[in-house]
Amino acid sequence: MNHNTGRRRYLLRVFDAVKALAFIGDLSMGQPTDHSPRTAWLAMRLAQSARLDASMQGTVCEAALLRWSGCTANAGGFAEIFGDDIAIRMAMLEGRSAAIKPLTEVGNMNTALRPLAQIHCEVSAAVSDMLGLAPATEAALRHILEAWDGSGQPRHIEGDALPLAVCVVALAGDLEVLGRTFGVNVALGLIAERADRRYPAWLVSIVTSHAASWLAELEATSAARLDMALRTPHMEFKTSAGLIADVIDLKLPWMTGFSRTVAATAAGAFARLSSDKAAQAHVYHAGLIHGIGRAAVPNEVWEMTTSLPESAWEQVRLVPYWTSRAGQWPGPLGEAATLASFAYERLDGSGYFRGARDQALSLEARVLAAAVAWAAMRSPRPWRAPLSAEAAARELRDEVARGRLCAEAVDALISNGTRIARSPPLCSPEDSPLSPREMDVLRAVSRGATNKGAARELKLSPSTVGTHLESVYRKLGCTTRAAATLKASAMGLL
């Protein structure tokens, strides 16, 4: 088969990928899953009323949809400082007093937030670039957490030096969140307090005149009409769903590459059972996005090294539920999300979230469940080391004997040997911009190792690791580990 033909089968519209990334971002921020699309619609209305040109209207739309796409990348940092990374971001976004106490306990808030903002902005900008969106969108996302008066992060850019799109998106986002949370009148009062601080006063005056009618019109707009309004020309091109998987996995360093491994493993196993190419692509996409609902669970739950309390288990069981919500989208990605939501079901009904069993689970769902279990067993976790190939194979067969996993799926999965499947790289080792040693260093730090930890693992000095990392950042055009991980993952180097 021609490899280009095979790759085309796995492509989807940029718009579908952007919707998925917006969905993940909204879950990460503790917001309703239509928050970013609604913000994008309001941003376009504001841009139109401000008589900004069509290009700027497209920029604010794309930036609003992707402004939280860096949230998974700094979730670990938020969790380390504040505990619940989702709750604190939700409180900050909604301007609730609950956000004030944890922030004041941090000490120097600017110092604490600056590296997190740098990660967020750099990853968001990289996402835009990798999707092929306009340079103006990338520029807006690179500064998306800045403010008109220079009080934002990470570079304190102010006034006319700040892309106007950033201010339009910030104002539209505040109107969406505050209007939904407190009502339009209270929202406008809070927005007025932020005039000439977060955004210029002349934009606030436009919102004050139109907010009530805009919000009413938005409430009457169907999801299908909203999608039509948000599809910019740049979002009609094609892209790989792999970027969605990489953004999902950025939430937890020890998950780097996990979703791509699941996808390659599941698609390979399914191909041994069926020659249906469309179904194979369906399984592959489902593997890539099976963890989309993971963004809704705080990192402190995922990092627990002891048995999960029931309250934490309740959150974990909802991961496939949130994935199923994405199944409402039209098109192949929505269909893949529906299949992906069965990733943790079991034949005997002991899985979650539906408790589906037996004939309710298609062959595709059975293969996907086995692939997720296999990849998890073969991967390190905070509470255990990875299982050997032989031990994982025995565990899978034990699951079959207990009536939980499908024998046919498990046989297909391990019949090709016991190695971990990987997605084919986009560039050969000879074409890689990174040297073999640089890739070793990046692999180590992308999975959560400190410079000292990577030095011990690779038998190098910490200063040598630092030198290699600086070279990696320079070659990949970034300054953070998260952005380097994202770019290298997309190239198939991790």
C-alpha positions as CSV (number, residue, x, y, z in Angstrom):
1,M,0.0,0.0,0.0
2,N,1.2,3.5,-0.8
3,H,2.2,5.1,2.6
4,N,0.7,8.5,1.6
5,T,-2.6,6.8,0.8
6,G,-2.5,5.1,4.2
7,R,-1.8,8.4,6.0
8,R,-4.6,10.2,4.1
9,R,-7.0,7.7,5.6
10,Y,-6.2,9.0,9.0
11,L,-6.5,12.7,8.3
12,L,-9.4,14.9,9.4
13,R,-10.4,18.5,9.1
14,V,-8.5,21.1,11.1
15,F,-11.8,22.3,12.4
16,D,-12.5,18.9,13.9
17,A,-9.1,18.9,15.6
18,V,-9.6,22.4,16.9
19,K,-13.0,21.5,18.3
20,A,-11.5,18.5,20.1
21,L,-8.7,20.7,21.5
22,A,-11.2,23.3,22.7
23,F,-13.2,20.6,24.4
24,I,-10.1,19.4,26.2
25,G,-9.2,23.0,27.2
26,D,-12.7,23.6,28.6
27,L,-12.5,20.4,30.7
28,S,-9.1,21.5,32.0
29,M,-10.6,24.9,33.0
30,G,-13.6,23.3,34.8
31,Q,-15.9,25.0,32.3
32,P,-18.9,23.7,30.3
33,T,-17.7,22.0,27.1
34,D,-19.2,24.7,24.9
35,H,-17.4,27.5,26.7
36,S,-14.7,28.0,24.0
37,P,-17.1,27.8,21.0
38,R,-19.4,30.3,22.7
39,T,-16.4,32.6,23.4
40,A,-15.3,32.3,19.8
41,W,-18.7,33.4,18.6
42,L,-18.8,36.4,21.0
43,A,-15.3,37.3,19.9
44,M,-16.3,37.4,16.3
45,R,-19.4,39.5,17.1
46,L,-17.1,41.9,19.0
47,A,-14.6,42.1,16.2
48,Q,-17.4,42.8,13.7
49,S,-18.9,45.6,15.8
50,A,-15.4,47.0,16.2
51,R,-15.2,47.1,12.4
52,L,-12.1,44.8,12.4
53,D,-11.4,43.2,9.0
54,A,-12.4,39.6,8.1
55,S,-8.8,38.4,8.7
56,M,-8.9,39.7,12.3
57,Q,-12.4,38.1,12.8
58,G,-10.9,34.8,11.8
59,T,-7.9,35.3,14.1
60,V,-10.1,36.0,17.2
61,C,-12.2,33.0,16.4
62,E,-9.3,30.6,16.1
63,A,-7.5,32.1,19.1
64,A,-10.6,31.8,21.3
65,L,-11.1,28.2,20.4
66,L,-7.5,27.3,21.1
67,R,-6.7,29.7,24.0
68,W,-6.8,26.9,26.6
69,S,-5.0,24.3,24.5
70,G,-1.9,24.8,26.7
71,C,-3.8,23.8,29.9
72,T,-2.8,20.2,29.9
73,A,0.9,21.2,29.5
74,N,1.1,23.1,32.8
75,A,-1.5,21.0,34.8
76,G,1.4,19.4,36.8
77,G,2.7,22.8,37.7
78,F,-0.7,24.1,38.9
79,A,-1.2,20.9,40.9
80,E,2.2,21.2,42.5
81,I,1.5,24.8,43.7
82,F,-2.3,24.8,44.3
83,G,-3.4,21.2,44.7
84,D,-6.4,20.8,42.4
85,D,-5.3,22.2,39.1
86,I,-8.9,22.3,37.7
87,A,-10.6,23.9,40.7
88,I,-8.0,26.7,41.0
89,R,-8.2,27.6,37.3
90,M,-12.0,27.5,37.4
91,A,-12.0,29.9,40.4
92,M,-9.5,32.2,38.7
93,L,-11.5,32.3,35.5
94,E,-14.8,33.0,37.2
95,G,-13.3,35.6,39.5
96,R,-14.5,33.9,42.6
97,S,-13.0,34.7,46.0
98,A,-12.0,31.1,46.4
99,A,-9.2,31.8,44.1
100,I,-7.7,34.5,46.2
101,K,-6.6,32.5,49.3
102,P,-4.5,29.9,47.5
103,L,-2.9,32.5,45.3
104,T,-2.0,34.7,48.3
105,E,-0.5,31.7,50.1
106,V,1.9,31.1,47.3
107,G,4.0,34.2,48.1
108,N,5.2,36.0,45.0
109,M,2.3,35.2,42.7
110,N,4.0,36.6,39.6
111,T,7.1,34.5,40.2
112,A,4.9,31.4,40.7
113,L,2.7,31.9,37.7
114,R,5.3,33.1,35.2
115,P,6.7,29.7,34.2
116,L,3.2,28.2,34.0
117,A,2.1,31.0,31.7
118,Q,5.2,30.6,29.6
119,I,4.4,26.9,29.1
120,H,0.8,27.6,28.3
121,C,1.5,30.3,25.8
122,E,4.3,28.4,24.0
123,V,2.3,25.2,23.7
124,S,-0.8,27.1,22.5
125,A,1.2,28.9,19.9
126,A,2.9,25.6,18.8
127,V,-0.5,24.0,18.5
128,S,-1.7,26.7,16.1
129,D,1.5,26.4,14.1
130,M,1.2,22.6,13.8
131,L,-2.4,23.0,12.7
132,G,-1.3,25.3,9.9
133,L,-3.3,28.3,11.1
134,A,-2.4,31.9,10.2
135,P,0.7,33.5,11.8
136,A,-1.6,36.1,13.4
137,T,-3.4,33.3,15.4
138,E,-0.1,31.9,16.5
139,A,1.0,35.4,17.6
140,A,-2.2,36.0,19.6
141,L,-1.9,32.6,21.3
142,R,1.8,33.3,22.2
143,H,0.6,36.3,24.2
144,I,-2.9,35.0,25.1
145,L,-2.4,35.5,28.9
146,E,-1.1,39.1,28.6
147,A,-3.2,42.2,29.6
148,W,-3.7,45.6,28.2
149,D,-2.0,47.4,31.2
150,G,1.0,45.1,31.2
151,S,-0.2,43.1,34.3
152,G,-0.5,39.8,32.4
153,Q,1.9,36.9,31.9
154,P,4.6,35.9,31.0
155,R,6.2,39.0,29.5
156,H,4.0,41.9,30.7
157,I,3.5,43.2,27.2
158,E,1.1,46.2,27.2
159,G,-0.9,48.6,25.1
160,D,-0.4,48.7,21.4
161,A,2.5,46.2,21.6
162,L,-0.1,43.5,22.5
163,P,-2.0,41.9,19.6
164,L,-5.5,43.4,19.7
165,A,-6.9,39.9,19.1
166,V,-5.7,39.0,22.7
167,C,-7.9,41.7,24.2
168,V,-10.9,40.8,22.1
169,V,-10.7,37.2,23.1
170,A,-10.2,38.0,26.8
171,L,-13.2,40.3,26.8
172,A,-15.4,37.8,24.9
173,G,-14.3,35.1,27.4
174,D,-15.1,37.2,30.4
175,L,-18.5,38.0,28.9
176,E,-19.2,34.3,28.3
177,V,-18.1,33.1,31.8
178,L,-19.4,36.0,33.9
179,G,-22.6,36.4,32.0
180,R,-23.4,32.6,32.4
181,T,-22.3,32.6,36.0
182,F,-23.7,35.9,37.4
183,G,-26.1,37.2,34.7
184,V,-25.5,40.0,32.2
185,N,-25.8,43.0,34.5
186,V,-23.3,41.8,37.1
187,A,-21.1,40.6,34.3
188,L,-21.0,44.1,32.8
189,G,-20.2,45.6,36.1
190,L,-17.2,43.3,36.6
191,I,-16.1,43.9,33.0
192,A,-16.3,47.7,33.5
193,E,-13.9,47.3,36.5
194,R,-11.4,45.7,34.2
195,A,-11.6,48.4,31.5
196,D,-8.1,49.8,30.6
197,R,-6.6,47.1,32.7
198,R,-7.4,43.7,31.1
199,Y,-8.6,45.2,27.8
200,P,-9.0,48.8,26.4
201,A,-12.1,50.8,27.5
202,W,-13.3,51.4,23.9
203,L,-13.8,47.6,23.5
204,V,-15.7,47.5,26.8
205,S,-18.1,50.2,25.6
206,I,-19.0,48.1,22.5
207,V,-19.7,45.1,24.7
208,T,-21.8,47.2,27.1
209,S,-24.0,48.2,24.2
210,H,-24.5,44.8,22.7
211,A,-23.9,42.2,25.5
212,A,-27.6,41.4,26.2
213,S,-28.6,41.0,22.6
214,W,-25.5,38.9,21.8
215,L,-26.0,36.5,24.7
216,A,-29.7,36.2,23.8
217,E,-28.8,35.4,20.2
218,L,-26.2,33.0,21.3
219,E,-28.6,31.1,23.4
220,A,-30.9,30.7,20.4
221,T,-28.1,29.4,18.1
222,S,-28.0,25.7,17.6
223,A,-24.8,23.7,17.8
224,A,-24.8,23.1,14.1
225,R,-25.2,26.8,13.3
226,L,-22.5,27.6,15.8
227,D,-20.1,25.2,14.0
228,M,-20.9,26.8,10.7
229,A,-20.2,30.3,12.1
230,L,-16.8,29.3,13.5
231,R,-15.3,27.4,10.5
232,T,-12.7,29.8,9.2
233,P,-11.0,29.0,5.8
234,H,-7.8,27.8,7.5
235,M,-9.8,25.2,9.4
236,E,-11.1,23.6,6.2
237,F,-7.7,22.0,5.5
238,K,-6.6,18.5,6.7
239,T,-4.5,17.5,9.6
240,S,-3.6,14.5,11.8
241,A,-5.5,13.5,14.9
242,G,-2.2,12.7,16.5
243,L,-1.9,16.3,17.8
244,I,-5.0,15.7,19.9
245,A,-3.4,12.7,21.4
246,D,-0.2,14.5,22.2
247,V,-2.1,17.4,23.9
248,I,-4.1,14.9,26.0
249,D,-0.9,13.2,27.1
250,L,0.9,16.4,28.1
251,K,-1.3,16.5,31.2
252,L,0.9,13.8,32.9
253,P,4.6,13.4,32.0
254,W,4.5,9.6,32.5
255,M,1.8,9.5,29.8
256,T,4.0,10.8,27.0
257,G,3.2,8.9,23.8
258,F,0.6,6.7,25.5
259,S,-2.3,7.5,23.3
260,R,-0.3,7.1,20.1
261,T,0.8,3.7,21.5
262,V,-2.8,2.7,22.2
263,A,-3.8,3.8,18.7
264,A,-1.0,1.9,16.9
265,T,-1.6,-1.2,19.0
266,A,-5.3,-1.3,18.5
267,A,-5.2,-0.6,14.8
268,G,-2.6,-3.3,14.3
269,A,-4.6,-5.9,16.2
270,F,-7.8,-5.0,14.5
271,A,-6.1,-5.3,11.1
272,R,-5.4,-9.0,11.9
273,L,-9.1,-9.6,12.4
274,S,-10.6,-7.5,9.7
275,S,-9.6,-6.1,6.3
276,D,-12.0,-3.2,6.6
277,K,-9.7,-0.2,6.1
278,A,-12.4,2.3,7.2
279,A,-12.9,0.4,10.4
280,Q,-9.2,0.3,11.0
281,A,-9.0,4.1,10.7
282,H,-12.0,4.3,13.1
283,V,-10.1,2.2,15.7
284,Y,-6.9,4.2,15.2
285,H,-8.7,7.5,15.8
286,A,-10.5,6.1,18.8
287,G,-7.2,5.0,20.3
288,L,-5.7,8.4,19.8
289,I,-8.6,10.2,21.7
290,H,-9.7,7.5,24.2
291,G,-8.3,9.6,27.0
292,I,-9.9,12.9,26.0
293,G,-11.9,12.9,29.3
294,R,-8.8,12.6,31.4
295,A,-8.5,16.4,31.3
296,A,-11.6,16.6,33.6
297,V,-9.8,14.8,36.5
298,P,-7.3,16.7,38.6
299,N,-3.6,15.7,38.5
300,E,-3.6,15.0,42.2
301,V,-5.9,12.1,41.6
302,W,-3.7,10.7,38.8
303,E,-0.5,11.0,40.8
304,M,-1.8,9.1,43.9
305,T,0.5,6.2,44.7
306,T,-2.0,4.4,47.1
307,S,-5.4,2.9,46.5
308,L,-7.9,5.5,45.2
309,P,-10.6,6.5,47.6
310,E,-14.1,6.2,46.3
311,S,-14.4,9.9,45.7
312,A,-11.4,9.8,43.4
313,W,-12.7,6.6,41.7
314,E,-15.9,8.5,40.9
315,Q,-13.9,11.0,39.0
316,V,-11.9,8.4,37.1
317,R,-15.0,6.5,36.1
318,L,-16.3,9.7,34.4
319,V,-13.3,9.9,32.0
320,P,-15.1,7.8,29.3
321,Y,-18.3,9.6,30.0
322,W,-16.6,12.9,29.0
323,T,-15.2,11.2,26.0
324,S,-18.7,10.0,25.0
325,R,-19.8,13.6,25.1
326,A,-17.5,14.3,22.3
327,G,-19.4,11.6,20.4
328,Q,-22.1,14.2,19.7
329,W,-19.9,15.9,17.1
330,P,-20.8,15.2,13.5
331,G,-18.3,13.4,11.3
332,P,-15.5,10.8,11.8
333,L,-14.1,12.3,15.0
334,G,-17.5,12.2,16.8
335,E,-17.9,8.5,15.7
336,A,-14.4,7.8,17.0
337,A,-15.2,9.4,20.3
338,T,-18.2,7.2,20.7
339,L,-16.1,4.1,20.2
340,A,-13.4,5.5,22.4
341,S,-15.8,5.9,25.3
342,F,-16.0,2.0,25.4
343,A,-12.3,1.8,26.2
344,Y,-12.8,0.8,29.8
345,E,-15.8,-1.4,29.4
346,R,-15.5,-5.2,30.1
347,L,-17.4,-8.2,28.7
348,D,-18.7,-9.2,32.1
349,G,-20.2,-5.7,32.8
350,S,-17.6,-4.8,35.4
351,G,-16.1,-1.9,33.4
352,Y,-17.1,1.8,33.3
353,F,-18.9,4.1,32.7
354,R,-21.9,2.3,31.2
355,G,-21.3,-1.2,32.6
356,A,-21.9,-2.4,29.1
357,R,-21.3,-6.2,28.5
358,D,-21.3,-9.0,26.0
359,Q,-22.9,-8.2,22.6
360,A,-23.2,-4.5,23.5
361,L,-19.4,-4.4,22.9
362,S,-18.5,-4.4,19.2
363,L,-15.3,-6.1,17.9
364,E,-13.7,-2.6,17.6
365,A,-14.6,-1.9,21.2
366,R,-13.2,-5.2,22.4
367,V,-9.9,-4.7,20.6
368,L,-9.6,-1.1,21.9
369,A,-10.2,-2.2,25.5
370,A,-7.5,-4.9,25.2
371,A,-5.1,-2.4,23.6
372,V,-5.6,0.2,26.4
373,A,-5.1,-2.5,29.0
374,W,-1.9,-3.8,27.3
375,A,-0.4,-0.4,26.8
376,A,-1.1,0.6,30.4
377,M,0.5,-2.6,31.8
378,R,3.6,-2.0,29.6
379,S,4.0,1.7,30.7
380,P,5.4,3.0,34.0
381,R,3.0,4.6,36.5
382,P,3.7,6.6,39.7
383,W,2.6,3.5,41.8
384,R,4.4,0.8,39.8
385,A,7.1,-0.1,37.3
386,P,6.0,-1.3,33.8
387,L,5.2,-4.9,33.5
388,S,7.5,-7.0,31.3
389,A,6.0,-8.2,27.9
390,E,5.6,-11.7,29.2
391,A,4.0,-10.6,32.5
392,A,1.6,-8.3,30.6
393,A,0.6,-11.1,28.2
394,R,-0.1,-13.4,31.2
395,E,-2.2,-10.7,32.8
396,L,-4.2,-10.2,29.6
397,R,-4.9,-13.9,29.3
398,D,-6.0,-14.0,33.0
399,E,-8.4,-11.2,32.1
400,V,-9.8,-13.4,29.3
401,A,-10.1,-16.3,31.7
402,R,-12.1,-14.1,34.1
403,G,-14.5,-13.2,31.3
404,R,-13.4,-9.5,31.2
405,L,-11.5,-9.2,28.0
406,C,-12.2,-10.8,24.6
407,A,-10.0,-13.8,23.7
408,E,-10.1,-13.0,20.0
409,A,-9.0,-9.5,20.6
410,V,-6.2,-10.5,23.0
411,D,-4.9,-13.2,20.7
412,A,-4.8,-10.7,17.8
413,L,-3.0,-8.2,20.0
414,I,-0.2,-10.4,21.2
415,S,0.0,-12.7,18.1
416,N,2.5,-10.3,16.5
417,G,5.0,-10.7,19.4
418,T,5.1,-8.8,22.6
419,R,6.7,-5.6,21.6
420,I,5.0,-2.3,22.1
421,A,3.5,-0.9,18.9
422,R,4.5,2.6,17.8
423,S,3.1,5.0,15.2
424,P,5.4,5.3,12.2
425,P,7.6,8.4,12.6
426,L,7.2,11.3,10.2
427,C,10.9,11.6,9.7
428,S,13.7,8.9,9.7
429,P,16.4,9.0,12.3
430,E,18.8,10.3,9.6
431,D,16.4,13.3,9.0
432,S,15.8,14.0,12.6
433,P,16.9,17.5,13.7
434,L,18.1,16.0,17.0
435,S,21.1,13.9,17.6
436,P,20.6,10.4,19.2
437,R,21.9,11.7,22.6
438,E,19.6,14.7,22.4
439,M,16.7,12.4,21.8
440,D,17.7,10.3,24.8
441,V,17.8,13.4,27.0
442,L,14.4,14.6,25.7
443,R,12.8,11.2,26.2
444,A,13.9,11.2,29.8
445,V,12.8,14.8,30.7
446,S,9.6,14.5,28.7
447,R,8.5,11.7,31.0
448,G,9.1,13.8,34.1
449,A,12.7,13.4,34.9
450,T,14.6,16.3,36.3
451,N,18.0,17.2,34.8
452,K,19.6,15.3,37.7
453,G,17.3,12.4,37.2
454,A,18.0,12.3,33.5
455,A,21.7,12.5,34.2
456,R,21.6,9.5,36.5
457,E,19.5,7.5,34.0
458,L,21.8,8.3,31.1
459,K,25.1,8.3,33.1
460,L,25.8,11.9,32.2
461,S,26.5,15.0,34.3
462,P,23.6,17.4,35.0
463,S,25.5,20.1,33.1
464,T,25.8,17.9,30.0
465,V,22.1,17.2,30.2
466,G,21.4,20.9,30.4
467,T,23.6,21.6,27.4
468,H,21.7,18.9,25.4
469,L,18.4,20.4,26.4
470,E,19.4,23.9,25.3
471,S,20.4,22.4,21.9
472,V,17.0,20.6,21.7
473,Y,15.1,23.8,22.5
474,R,17.1,25.8,19.9
475,K,16.6,23.2,17.2
476,L,12.9,22.8,17.9
477,G,12.3,26.5,18.3
478,C,11.0,26.5,21.9
479,T,12.0,27.2,25.5
480,T,10.0,24.7,27.5
481,R,10.0,21.0,28.0
482,A,6.3,20.8,27.3
483,A,6.6,22.5,23.9
484,A,9.6,20.4,23.0
485,T,7.7,17.2,24.0
486,L,4.7,18.2,21.8
487,K,6.8,19.0,18.8
488,A,9.0,15.9,19.1
489,S,5.9,13.7,19.6
490,A,4.4,15.0,16.5
491,M,7.6,14.1,14.6
492,G,7.5,10.6,16.0
493,L,10.7,11.1,17.9
494,L,9.3,10.1,21.3
